[in-house]
């Protein structure tokens, strides 16, 4: 159920333009900071990651300041984006690889970051106490759906590529994993920029990735000669 809901939310945030704009800002901030990254002056992976996260938060607040349907602000020095009834936060995944595992994220490292996972888990625990028929469960899905989203991103300082994941975070204090559902929404490939994918990742049937079918080729001169004989 969570996977289907996440795909729906991702599609809605993509159609509204908010999710593509967030990813675009993230890519721009990361590549700009790479250009001005100077290890000789003391810059390292920590300053690069933290600086990019902070710049991304500030840029997002500035870009969405005039948008009525989106509210972006800083809460506890953490980015908060409120849109379509849900609240999104963002953070960088640990490590220096664009292939960082989204399940490596740690909510406990920040009290503000932990609010979303805790709220999602608490809300669903309350809802799980009710036994409803399937039709009532569907009709009341809003009461038991995660309201908090998290944008987790990874980046490679060598290639400048980024990957971004969107998911419903969950509390890990009971030993559970950090997500109710999570999916890849963007991934740079060397020399290429892939679009936002609303659902299904990059394994789905994309028209631009289908093999080109063979095309029958005949010489024009031969066609003319055949046409001439037919008309004789």
C-alpha positions as CSV (number, residue, x, y, z in Angstrom):
1,X,0.0,0.0,0.0
2,X,2.8,2.4,0.9
3,X,4.6,1.8,-2.4
4,X,1.5,2.6,-4.5
5,X,0.8,5.7,-2.4
6,X,4.4,6.9,-2.8
7,X,4.1,6.5,-6.5
8,X,1.0,8.6,-6.5
9,X,2.5,11.3,-4.4
10,X,5.7,11.4,-6.5
11,X,3.5,11.8,-9.7
12,X,1.6,14.6,-8.1
13,X,4.7,16.5,-6.9
14,X,6.2,16.0,-10.3
15,X,3.2,17.2,-12.2
16,X,3.1,20.3,-10.1
17,X,6.7,21.0,-10.9
18,X,7.9,21.1,-7.3
19,X,9.9,17.8,-7.4
20,X,11.7,18.6,-10.7
21,X,12.6,22.0,-9.4
22,X,14.0,20.6,-6.1
23,X,16.2,18.2,-8.0
24,X,17.3,20.9,-10.4
25,X,18.3,23.1,-7.5
26,X,20.1,20.2,-5.9
27,X,22.2,19.5,-9.0
28,X,23.0,23.2,-9.5
29,X,24.1,23.6,-5.8
30,X,26.3,20.5,-5.9
31,X,28.1,21.3,-9.1
32,X,28.6,25.0,-8.1
33,X,30.1,23.9,-4.8
34,X,32.4,21.4,-6.5
35,X,33.7,24.2,-8.7
36,X,34.7,26.3,-5.7
37,X,35.8,23.3,-3.5
38,X,39.5,23.9,-2.6
39,X,41.1,21.2,-0.5
40,X,44.3,23.3,-0.4
41,X,42.4,25.8,1.8
42,X,41.0,23.1,4.1
43,X,37.9,22.0,2.3
44,X,37.0,18.3,2.7
45,X,34.1,15.9,2.1
46,X,32.4,17.2,5.3
47,X,32.5,20.9,4.4
48,X,31.4,20.0,0.8
49,X,28.4,17.9,2.0
50,X,27.3,20.2,4.8
51,X,27.8,23.3,2.7
52,X,25.8,21.9,-0.2
53,X,23.0,20.8,2.1
54,X,22.8,24.3,3.6
55,X,23.0,26.0,0.2
56,X,20.2,23.8,-1.1
57,X,18.0,24.6,1.8
58,X,18.6,28.4,1.5
59,X,18.1,28.3,-2.3
60,X,14.9,26.3,-2.0
61,X,13.4,28.8,0.5
62,X,14.3,31.7,-1.9
63,X,13.0,30.0,-5.0
64,X,9.6,29.1,-3.5
65,X,9.1,32.4,-1.6
66,X,6.5,33.6,-4.2
67,X,4.7,30.3,-4.7
68,X,1.3,30.3,-3.1
69,X,0.8,26.5,-3.3
70,X,4.2,25.7,-1.7
71,X,5.6,26.8,1.6
72,X,9.4,26.4,2.1
73,X,11.1,27.5,5.3
74,X,13.8,26.5,7.7
75,X,12.9,24.8,10.9
76,X,15.6,24.0,13.3
77,X,18.1,24.8,10.5
78,X,16.5,22.1,8.5
79,X,14.6,22.6,5.2
80,X,10.9,22.1,5.3
81,X,8.7,22.1,2.2
82,X,4.9,21.9,2.6
83,X,3.0,21.0,-0.5
84,X,-0.3,19.1,-1.3
85,X,-0.9,18.3,2.3
86,X,2.5,16.7,3.0
87,X,5.7,18.0,4.5
88,X,9.1,17.2,3.0
89,X,12.6,17.4,4.6
90,X,15.9,16.6,2.9
91,X,19.3,15.4,3.8
92,X,22.4,14.0,2.1
93,X,23.2,10.3,2.5
94,X,26.5,9.4,4.1
95,X,29.5,8.7,2.0
96,X,31.0,10.0,-1.2
97,X,29.3,7.7,-3.7
98,X,26.3,8.4,-5.9
99,X,25.4,4.7,-5.3
100,X,24.9,5.3,-1.5
101,X,22.2,3.0,-0.1
102,X,19.1,5.0,1.0
103,X,18.7,2.5,3.8
104,X,22.0,3.9,5.3
105,X,20.2,7.0,6.4
106,X,20.2,7.8,10.2
107,X,17.2,9.7,11.6
108,X,18.6,9.7,15.1
109,X,21.5,12.0,14.2
110,X,19.2,15.0,14.2
111,X,16.2,15.8,16.4
112,X,14.5,17.8,13.7
113,X,15.1,15.1,11.1
114,X,13.6,12.5,13.4
115,X,10.3,14.4,13.7
116,X,8.9,13.2,10.4
117,X,9.7,9.4,10.9
118,X,8.4,9.6,14.4
119,X,5.1,11.3,13.3
120,X,4.6,8.8,10.5
121,X,5.1,5.8,12.7
122,X,2.9,7.2,15.5
123,X,0.1,8.0,13.1
124,X,0.1,4.6,11.5
125,X,0.3,2.8,14.8
126,X,-2.9,4.5,15.9
127,X,-4.6,3.6,12.6
128,X,-3.5,0.0,12.8
129,X,-5.6,-0.4,15.9
130,X,-8.8,-0.3,13.7
131,X,-10.0,-3.3,11.7
132,X,-11.9,-2.0,8.7
133,X,-13.3,-3.6,5.6
134,X,-11.3,-3.0,2.4
135,X,-13.7,-0.5,1.0
136,X,-13.6,1.5,4.3
137,X,-9.9,1.2,4.5
138,X,-9.6,2.8,1.0
139,X,-12.1,5.5,1.8
140,X,-10.2,6.4,5.0
141,X,-6.7,6.0,3.6
142,X,-5.9,9.6,4.3
143,X,-6.2,8.9,8.0
144,X,-3.6,6.2,7.9
145,X,-1.2,7.5,5.3
146,X,2.2,9.0,6.1
147,X,2.1,12.7,5.9
148,X,5.9,13.3,6.0
149,X,8.2,12.8,3.0
150,X,12.0,12.8,2.9
151,X,14.3,13.6,0.0
152,X,17.5,11.7,0.5
153,X,20.3,12.5,-2.0
154,X,23.8,11.1,-2.8
155,X,26.5,12.7,-4.8
156,X,29.9,11.9,-6.3
157,X,32.6,14.6,-6.0
158,X,34.6,13.0,-8.9
159,X,31.9,12.8,-11.5
160,X,29.6,15.5,-10.1
161,X,26.7,13.1,-10.5
162,X,23.8,13.0,-8.0
163,X,21.0,10.5,-7.2
164,X,17.9,11.4,-5.3
165,X,15.4,9.2,-3.5
166,X,11.9,10.1,-2.2
167,X,10.2,8.1,0.5
168,X,8.0,7.9,3.6
169,X,10.4,7.8,6.6
170,X,9.7,5.6,9.6
171,X,11.0,5.5,13.1
172,X,13.8,3.0,13.7
173,X,13.7,2.8,17.5
174,X,11.7,-0.5,17.3
175,X,14.4,-2.0,15.1
176,X,12.5,-1.5,11.8
177,X,14.1,-0.1,8.6
178,X,14.1,3.6,8.0
179,X,11.4,3.7,5.3
180,X,7.8,2.6,4.9
181,X,8.6,3.0,1.1
182,X,11.3,4.7,-0.9
183,X,12.1,5.0,-4.6
184,X,14.7,6.5,-6.9
185,X,13.4,9.6,-8.5
186,X,16.5,10.9,-10.2
187,X,19.9,9.5,-11.3
188,X,22.6,11.2,-13.3
189,X,24.6,9.0,-15.7
190,X,28.0,10.0,-17.1
191,X,27.4,12.7,-19.6
192,X,23.6,12.4,-19.3
193,X,20.8,13.8,-17.3
194,X,17.9,11.5,-16.7
195,X,14.4,13.0,-16.1
196,X,12.3,12.6,-13.0
197,X,10.6,9.2,-13.0
198,X,7.2,9.3,-11.3
199,X,7.2,5.6,-10.5
200,X,8.7,2.2,-11.2
201,X,12.4,3.3,-11.3
202,X,14.4,2.9,-14.5
203,X,13.4,-0.7,-15.2
204,X,10.0,0.3,-16.7
205,X,9.4,0.3,-20.4
206,X,10.6,3.7,-21.6
207,X,10.0,4.6,-25.2
208,X,13.4,6.3,-25.6
209,X,15.1,3.1,-24.5
210,X,13.4,0.7,-26.8
211,X,15.5,-0.9,-29.5
212,X,15.2,0.7,-33.0
213,X,13.3,-1.7,-35.2
214,X,14.9,-2.8,-38.5
215,X,13.9,-0.7,-41.5
216,X,13.4,-2.1,-45.0
217,X,15.6,-0.3,-47.6
218,X,15.1,-0.5,-51.3
219,X,16.9,1.4,-54.0
220,X,14.9,4.3,-55.4
221,X,16.2,3.5,-58.9
222,X,14.9,0.0,-58.8
223,X,11.5,1.3,-57.7
224,X,11.5,3.7,-60.6
225,X,12.4,1.0,-63.1
226,X,9.7,-1.3,-61.7
227,X,7.2,1.5,-61.9
228,X,8.2,2.2,-65.5
229,X,7.8,-1.5,-66.5
230,X,4.4,-1.6,-64.8
231,X,3.2,1.5,-66.7
232,X,4.4,0.1,-70.1
